[in-house]
Amino acid sequence: MQKISSYLEKFQLVITAGLFLFLTFNMHSRAPIFSYHHVLWADAAGYYSYLPATFEFGWKAEHFPDSADILTGQGFRLNSETNSIETKYTYGVALLQLPFYLTGRLIAKISGSNENGFGVIGHRMIMLAGVFYALAALYFLKRILKKMYGAFSASMAVLFLFSSTTLFYYGIDKAGFSHIYLFFLFTVLINMVDRLIYSPDFFRSLIFFAILLLCFLIRPTSVFAFPLIFLTGVKSKADLFELLHALRKNRKHYLLPACLATLVLIPQFTYWYFISGNIFWYSYGDEGFSNLNNPHLLELWFSPNNGLFVYTPIVAVLLIISLLKFNRGIDSISFLVVFLFISWMFASWHDWRFGCSFGSRSFTEYLVFLAFPLAGLLNHLKEGRYHKLLLFCCLMIGYIAFVNINTIYTYDDCFYGDTWDYENFFKIIRFY
């Protein structure tokens, strides 16, 4: 039995990669490109547009395929009057997609295809990007959890978190959105933070601060996750004081790398200057946090139209579990404070539903912090020999994962009912 477990541990990354590839190609085989069911549509096309604009069309609208913006859900705009490409999204996601885009161009060239970045190859490369960053994120997350809770609890926590939440939807189905990329970046930062604090060097610090800025660039609300990243592993006031002392002691090691890391912002400033004449430009126009004094918190959490706890009930359970003593990963009070604050921010956005999506997608990258109480629970039950309770928990979470994935496979990418239309919701959810 132990030998079988050892083999599974060794080959689980390969097995998971094969499974993810099958799932994403199977899911997208049902929909043609240039449809809202595929990966390059609306927001996803807006993030992606930097790549063909830079490497294929020289940022000239006249060089783009006719109506490319319309065909991809108007995630960007071809402005014929100024002969420019306008997108309100930043370039961070495109930077992470770049290796896959260039691979697609190479494949197209070798095969003699007239692929222009928006064809079948381009779509498949984004699917592969989603799988890659999902796998990499789960690998880094498992690595840090394994140090704290052991191999079994780490593996099960990663499996359950991915399969029972919106991570599956944004890693396998909607890989062009920003969420799986931010989830990956958060896991990298969590793995780096301990060595950054206690044994800093120039290169590590440079990479760390560059990733921090990239997260902020992709979604500025990511800044609220930064304190939690630094608090990973803090279990007491003594740990916190030790952390603050180390940061103060090593502060001279951070200044130059942090300054150099700002170079990642230059391409964005260049584009904003090109499109608006200013290096700082609020590209979202009239969209903003217009409900700060009247946040739609109940709707954000409980509405059948993308409510957080309605589509991902395991989040509510893990929030409670995070307060228990066996959670050794993230300071519980700090996480709850951040959770309430980002809930207020997201509920204050002019469209708290965040458009056509699955669940409250803005929370997706923050799910990384719930892996710690989940792994802590599993480890507590395992070490305490509560085997029947452990089996019960695994079966319950497994059922939640089944409902989640089953629903995703039949979901039409939009909820078409009203804010409290539970009748329509129960038609969508697949309990069996």
N, C-alpha and C positions, 0 to 999 in steps of 0.2 A: 504493500500500500504506500509506504514511504517512497519507494522507487518510482511509482506512478506519479505521486505528487511532485517529485523532483523533476520528472520529465515535463509535466504540465507547467511547472514554474519556468522551466528553461524555454519552452516553445510557446508560451501563452501569447507573447507579443506577435509571433507569426500567425498563430491561430486567430487572434483578434483582428489582425490586419486583413486576413482573408475574409473573415466574417463581415467586417465593415465595408470592404470593397463590394462584396456580394450584395449587401443591403442597399448601398447607395446606387449601384447600377440597376438593381432590381426596382428600386423605388422610382428612379427617373426613366426607366424604360417605358413607363406608362404615359409619359407626357412628351410632346414635341418641344424642341427648343423654341424660343420666342413665345413662351406661354408662361402664365403666372405660377405654374406648377414646377418650373425648372429653376436652376440655380442662379441664372443671370437675369434677374427681374427686379425692377424698382430699386430699392436701396442697394441691393447687391450689385446691380449694374452701375450705380453711381460710384460705389467704391472702386469697382473694377475699371471704370472708364479711363483712369490715369494710364493704364498699361497700353492699350491700343493707341491712345492719343499720343503717348510718348514714343513708342517703338514702331508704330505703323503709319500714323496719319499726321505727324508733325504738328499736332494741336490745331489743325485747320478743319473747321466744320465741313468745308467743301470736299475734303478728302474722305470723309466717313461714308460708309454705305448709306444710301438713301433711307431716311426715316429710321436709322438705327436707334435713335432715342425712343421713338414711339414703339418700335418692335420689342424693346427691352423694358417696357413699363415706365418710361419717363423718369428713370433714376438720374439721368443727366439730360442736358439740353444742348442741341446743336443750334447755335444762334447764327442764322444766315446773315443777319445784318452786320454783325461784328466778325463773322467768320471764325468764331471761337467755340470751345466746348466748356459748358458751365456745369459744375457739379457742386452741390452744397456740402458734400462729404469730404473728409480729409484723406490723405494718401496712405495712411498707415496700413490699412488692410491690403491695399495694392502692393505695398512693399513686401509683405509676407507672402503674397501670391506670386511675386515676381519669378521665383525659380520655376514654378509650374507653368507660368505664361511663356517663359523662354523655352522650356521643354516642348510646349505645344507648338511654338513657332518652328523649332528644329524638326519635329515630327512632320509638320506640314510641308516643310521644305524638302525633306528626304522623300516623302511620299508623293511629291508633285502636286499637292493640294493647293487650291487658291484660298485657303483658310485665311481670314483676316482678323482673327481674334474673337469673332462673334459666332463662329460656326460650331459644328459638333465637337471639334477638338478643343476649342476654347471652353465650352461648357464642361467637357469631361475633365479638363485640367483643374477647374475649380472644384469639381467633385473630389478629385484626388487630393487637392489642397485641404479640403475639409477633413477627409479621412486622416491625412498625415498629421494635422495639428491636433485632432482629437486624440489620436494614438499617442503623440508626443506628450500631450497634456496629461493623459492618464498615466503614462510612464513616470513622469516627474512627480505627479501627485502620489502615486503608489510608493515611490522611493522615499519620500519624506514620511509618509504614514507608516511604512515598514520599520523605520528607525524608532518610531514611538510605540507602535502597537503590534508589531510582528507581521509576518508574511500573510497569514490567513486573514486577519482582520483588515489589512491593507487591501488585499485583492478583492475581498467581498465588498468592502466599502466603495471602492472605485467602480466595481461592476454595478452595484445597486444605484449609486449616485447617477451614473451615466444613463442607465436604462429606465429609471423611474422619474426623470425630470426633463426639462426642456433641452438639456444638453444633447440628447439623442436627436431631437428635431433639428437643432442648429449645427450639429456635426455631420449628420447623415443626409438630411433633407435640404435644409437651407444653408448650405456651406458658404454662400456668398455674403451672408450677413457678418457683422463684426464680432458676434458673441463668442464663437468657438476660438477665434484668434485671441481675444482678450483673456478667455479662460486659460489658454495655453501660456500666455505671457505672465499671468498671475502665478501659475504653477512654477514657472522658471524663476520668478522673483523670490518666491517662498523658499525654493531650494538654494538660492544664492545668499539670502539675507544673513544667515548665521555667520558665514565666512566673511561677508562684507563687514559685519560689525566687529568681529573678534580677531580677524586676521586679514585686514584689507590690503590689497595691492592695487596698482594703478589700473591695470587692464580690467580686473574684475569690477572695480568701481566704475570705470567708464562704461562697461557693458550694462551694469545694473542701472545707472542713471539714464542711459540711453533708452533702455526698455521702459523705465518709469515714464519718461517723456513721450515715448511712443504710445503707451497706454492712455496717457492724458490726451494726446492728439487724436486717437481713434474715438474715444468717448470721454469728454472732459469730466463727467461724473465719476470716472475711475479714480479720481483723486481721493475719494472717500474710502477707497479700499487700501490706500497706502499705509495708514496707521496699523491696520490689521496685519498687513504683510510684515511689518516690523515687530509686531507683538506675537508672532508665531512662536510657540513654545514657552511664552511667559505664563507662569503658573502661580506666582506670588509677588508680593511687593518687593521682596529681596531680588527676584529675577528682574523686575522692572528697574530697580535702582542700578543693578549690574549692567543692564542694557543701556541706560542713560549715561552711566559712567564711561562705558566703552565708546559710545558715540562721541562724547565730549573729548575723550582722550585721543581718539583717532580722527578728529574733525579735519586736521590738516591734510589727511590723505584723501579727503573727499572733494575739496574745493576745485582743484584743477580738472579732475575727471568730470565733475558736474558741469563745469563751464564748457568743456569740450563736447559733452553730450548734447548740448543745445544745437549742435550742427545738424541733428536729425530734423530740426524744425525748418531749416533753410529751404528745402524743396517746397514746403507748404507756403512759406512766406513768399517765395518766388511766384507760385501759382496765383496766390491771392493778389499780389501786385499786378500780375499779368491780366487778371480778370477784372479787378476793381480799381487799380491805381493806388491801393493801400496795402501795406504788408500785414496789417491786422484788419480782418474783415469778418463780420458776422454773416455767414453765408446762409443762415436759416430764415432771413427776412422777418416776416411777421410771426413765425413760429417761436415759441418760447415758454417760459414758466409763468404763464398768465394766471395761474390759480394758486399762487403762493398763500394767499389769505383764505382760500377756500379749497383746500386739497381734497381730491376724491379718494380718500383712503379706503373707505368701505368698498367702493367699486374696484379699486386697484387690487384689494385682497380677496373679495368675495363675489364679484360679478361673474356670471357665466360667460361674459364677453371678456375673455383673457384674464380673469382674476387669478392671482398667484396661488392661493390656497385651494382654489377650486380645481385647477389643472394639475397642480403639484402638491397634493396634500402632505407628502412626506416632508416638505419644508416646515410646516407647522409642527410636526412631530419632532424634527431635529432641532428646532428652535427651543423647545422645551428640554430636550435631552442635553442641549449645550450647557444648561445650568447645573447639571449634575456633576458630582465630584470626579468622575472618571474621565471627563473631557480635559485632556492635557495639552491640546493643540493651540487653540486660540482663546484668549481671555474672554470669558462669557459675557461679562457686562459690557466690555468694549464692543463686542460683536452686536449685541442687542441695541446699543446706542447707535451704531452705524446703520444697522438694519432699519431702525425707526426713522433715522434721518434720511436715508436714501428712499424709503417709502414715501416720506413727505415730499421729497424732490420729484420723484417719478409721478406721484399723484397730482403734482402741481403743473406738470407739463400740459400744454394746451390740448393734447390728445392723450389722456392717461392710458388709453388702450394700445397706443403705439402702433396704430394701423392694423393691417391684416397680418396676423402672427399667431403663434400658438402659446397660450399662457402669457404671463407677464415677462416678456422676453428681456426687459431691461435688467432683471435680476439674474439672468443666466450665468454671467461670469462670476457673480458673487457666490454661486453655489460651491465654489472651491472651499470656502471656509466651513461649510456644513459637512465636509468629508471627515473632519476631525471628530466631532461628536458622534458621528455614525461609526467610525472605526473604533472610537473609545467604547461605545456601547457593545459592539460585537466582541471586542477584546475582554471587556469586563465579564460578559456572559460566558465566554470561553474559559477564561482563567478561573472563574468562580465555579466552574463545572455545572452551570445552569443549562445543561444541554437541551432539555426540553423547551425551555424558554428561548434559547438561541435558535432552535429549529423553528419555533413558532414565529419569531421575528423575521427569520430568513424567508419563510413561506409568505408572510404578510407583505414584506417588501417586494418579494418576487411577484406577488399578485398585482401590486401597485404598478410594477414595471410592465407586466403583461398588459394591463389596461392602458397604460401610457402609450406603449408601442402600437398596440392594436388600434387605438384611437388615431394616432399619428398616420397610420397607413390608410385610413379612410377619411382623414380630415381634408377639407377643401381649401385650406390655407387662410380662410376668413370665417369669422363668426357672423352670421347674417341676421341674428336676432337683436332685440333691444337689450338695454343694460341689464335688466333683471329677468330675461327670458329663459327661465330654467327649463321650460317645456322643450324648447329647441335644443338646449344643452344636453338633455338626457337622450335626445335622438342622435346626438353626435358621439357621446361617450360610449365606448364598446367595453362593457363589463365582462363579456364572454365571447 
